[in-house]
Amino acid sequence: MTLSLSAAGLTKIYDGRAVLDGLDFAFQRGKVHAVIGPNGSGKSTLLRLLSLLDPPTRGTVLFHEGEESVEAGISVRRRMAFVFQRPSLFNTTALRNVEAGLAVRGRPKRERTDLARAALGRVEMEKMTDRNGRTLSGGESQRVALARALVVEPEILFLDEPTANLDPHSVRIIGKAIGKLRDGGRTTILLVTHNIFLAERLANRVVFLFEGRIVEEGEASAVIERPQDERTFRFLTGELAG
């Protein structure tokens, strides 16, 4: 049974300020949820809490298999993957970088290599397997980081601004890879982005976050083309600083 997650009363306070303020939300299994909103609205913090990288001040992140709750331990962490806005690659080849997660999971060497090569092919990096990760461009590094996440076949994938400040070629490749994963319907994807075009093209649902609260949520095309809240409209039209 594929893993799914939800949040109950999720709150994070930094220096007396509620960056997230009592969020209650259930993410639909196998769908892409794009989280949009101005800078400082709590988008990246939400991903860090949901992925168990940071603990909430209050509230709970809940994981489910069917109707059963699952304890958020190491076994759950190994069923998730995270791609950060600024990828951090190991000082070794692109191939070794992608193999790393499989090695931790105890997969045999030959199997790791075959799977890593296939994952690099999904992001059009198959000709750069022997390049050191530290010598790659920003777009190439992010494509390797995405391959490193995809190779472990995560049931939940967190993407924090995966195309920010990248060249159009890399944006296209990353978007294509995410789209194929979405079409498979087996991975729940949480995508934080300022790229509204990307959100509308890839997401099944859009969440608009403002000042730590969910203001609007719904089908991607409905929220982006026909927002119901004035703050959502102002953000999408550029009147609200993003």
N, C-alpha and C positions, 0 to 999 in steps of 0.2 A: 504494500500500500504506500502511495506517494505521500511525502510529508507536506503538511500545510501549517500556516501559522496565523496567529491573531494577537492583538494587543488589548489589554484591559487596564484602563486608568494610567496609561504610560506617561510618566512625568520625569523630567530631568531638570535639575536646578544647578546653575553655575553662578557662583558669587551672588547668591540671593535672587537671581533672575531665572524664571521658568522658561527655559529654551523650548521644552515640550510641556504641554499643560493638559494632562488628563486625557490622552488619546485612547479612544475605543475603536477598534477597527479589525475586520476579518479580511484577509487577503484570499482571493479565489484561487484555488489550486489550478496550476497549469496556465495561468494568465499572466500577461505583462501589465504591471501597475506602474505608471509613470507618476512620480512625485514632483510637482512643480511648485514654484513660489519664489518670493524675493530672497535676496541674500539675508541671512540671519533668521529665516523663518523656522529653522530646525530640521531641514531636510537631511543633511548628512548625519546629524545627531540621531535622527530616527533610524537610519540604516545601521549605525553603530550599535544602537540598543537592540534592534531586532536580530542582528547577527551575533549578539552576545559578546561583542568586543568591549562594550562598556555596560556597567550595571545601571538600571534606572534608579532615580531617587525614590520614586514610588511607582507602584503598578507592576504589571507582570507581562512577560512575553510567553505566549502559550503555543506549544507545538502539538500537532494532531496527526494521527494515522486513522483515517476513517472517523469513527466516533470516539476513538480512544485518545486520551492525552498521553504525551510522551515526555519523559523527563529530559530537560535541557542539559544533557551531559556531553561527553566527548563523542559519543556515537552520533548525536544530532549534529554537532559541529562538523563532523566529517561528511555529512550529507549536504553541506552548504558550501558556497564559495563566494568570494568578495573580490571585485575589481575596483581599485581605487582610482581617483582622478590622476594622481601622480604615481605611476607604477614604480615599484622598487624591485629591480631584478638582481639576481645573484651574479657574482663576478665569475661567470662561466658561460658556456654556449647557450644559445636559445633553446636547443634541444634539451640540455640538462635542466634548464629553468622549468621547462614544461613537465619534465619527468619527476620533478621534486615531490609534488603532491602524491604521485603514485608510489614513490619510494617510501614515503611515510606510511602509506597504507599497506605496505608489504607486498606489492605486486612484483612478479619476477622481472628480471632485467630485460629480457627480450620483449616481453609484453609491454613493459614501460616504453621502450624505444619505439615500437610499432605504433602504440597509441599516441605518443607524443608527436611523431611525424604526421600522423593523420590529423591531429588537432592543429598543428601548425599549417597544414594544408587548408583547413577551414578558414583561416585568416590570411591566406595567400602569403605565407612566410616559409613555404617549404624549401625555397632556394637559399634560405639564410639560417639553416639549422646549426651551422658551425660558427656563426658569428657570435662574438662575446656580447652578452646582454648590455654591458656598459658602453658599447660602441654604437648602439642602435639609435636612430632618430626617435623623437617623441612618439610619432605615429607608429613606428615599428615596435617600440617598446610596449606600447599599449596593446598592440595586436598580440604580442607574445604573452602579455599578462592575461588577456582574454583567453588565449589558447590554454594557458596554465589552469584557468578556472574551468574551461569546458572539458578538459581531459578527464577530470574526476567525475564527470556526469552528475553535477549537483542537482538535487531536487529543488533547492531554493538558491537563486543566484542574485546577489546584490551588486548593483552597478552604480557607482557614484561618479556622475559626470564623465562617462567613459569616452566621450568624443570632444571634451572641452579643449580648445586651443590646438586641435589637430588639423593636419592638411586634409583637403577634400577627399583625396584618394583613400586615406585611412578611415575617414568618417564613413565613406561608402562601404568599405570592406567590413568594418565593425557593425554597421547597421544591418548589412546582409547576413552576417553570422548570427546576430541576435534574432533577426526575423526567422531564420531557419529553425533556431531553437524554439521560438514561440510556436511555429507551425507544428512542431512535434508534439506539443501539448502535454509534455511530461514534466516541465520545469516551471516553477513559479518564479517570476522575475520581478524584482523591485528596482526600478530605474529612476535615479535622481538626475534631472537634466534641466538646463536652461534652453535647450534646443526644442522649441515648440513643434517645429516641423518633424523632428525625430520622434517626439512623444506621440504626435497624431498618427504618424506612419507605423510605429511599432507597437504602441500600447493598446490593450483591450480596454483598460480603464485608466482614468486620470484622477489623481488626488491633488487638490490645491491646498497647500499649507501656508498659513499666514499667522505670524506671531505665536508659533507653537501650537496652533489649533487647526483642525481640518475644517475648512470653510465650505468646500464643495467637493463632491466625489461623484463619479458616474462614468458612463461610456465615454471613451476618449473623444469621439467626434462631437458628442453632445456638449461636453464641458468646454471644449475649445471653440466650437462654432456657435454655441448658444448658451453661454454662461448665465447662470441664474443669479449669482451674487455680484454686486457692484464691484467688490474688490477683485474678484476673478477677472471681470471685464477690464478693469483698469490695468491689471497686470499684463493681460494678453495684448492690450493695445499700447503698452509701453508707457502708460501714464503713472504706473506704480513702479518705483525703482526695483529692478531685478538683480 
